[in-house]
Amino acid sequence: MKKIKANIPSITPPAWAVMERKLIEILDQAAYPYVEKYTREDGQLIWREAGADNWQTRDGADDFYEAFFNWPLFYLLGGGKHILEFADRSWDGITRQLTELKMVRKEYEIGYDQFHQGESYIYFYFLCLADPTNPKLIERARRFAGFYLNEDPEAPNYDPAHKLIRAPHSGSGGPRWGYFDKEPVYNWTPNMRRYGLPYQDVPGATTYDDLKDPEVARRCRCGERG
């Protein structure tokens, strides 16, 4: 095995390193007013109380978790211990909040697509990376994996015969059949205009404004090619 020995002393750190450390110090302190303004003492986001139809603008748990998803990563890059403490407390608080909103059970999303779940659980992955010996996180990681190994009888997500996940939307509630059986919606709206057309080869749809025609919009929703 070859050994590498450093023999050039580093007396003056480069300017970028000094500025990076200064940025970390600023972010360290910025966490305090952020938490005070946007969260409750138990880590929950300041949000409307749980009840019927008061979160209808949220399509999944990811929009809640994303408020803190990169805090454990910042801690790993040099943030203070309080950053990890805030991140851990907020994970617990937001999870309780989403449980009250009936979007989460057993601390895991009841059922949604893996893209959006990935946006939620990158927060959890970073927590585990930042605190890998935490018994609470270890237990959760094993239990979450069990939802996709049929270890929980209430979440039979895995089909061992075909070796696949049984439904596009899945989670702690098992396959979420019929989550959206209606015709998909992709009508013209001002706020979606920035994203453009979903397909580039649908007859009659050459610009986003063509979706103002109900028939063109229907063809785009159904993905009808020429």
Buried (B, 14 or more C-beta within 10 A) or exposed (E): EEEEEEEEEEEEEEEEEEEBEEEBEEBBEEBEEBBEEEBEEEBBBEBEEEEEEEBEEBEBBBBBBBBBBBBBBBBBEBBBEBBBEBBBBBBBBBBBBBBEBEBBBBBBBBBBBEEBBEBBBBBBBBBBEBBEEBEEBEEBBEBBEBBBEBEBEEBBBBEEEEEEBBBBBBBBBBBBEEBEEEEEEBEBEEEEEEEEBBBEEBEBBEEBEBBEEEEBBBBBBEEBEE
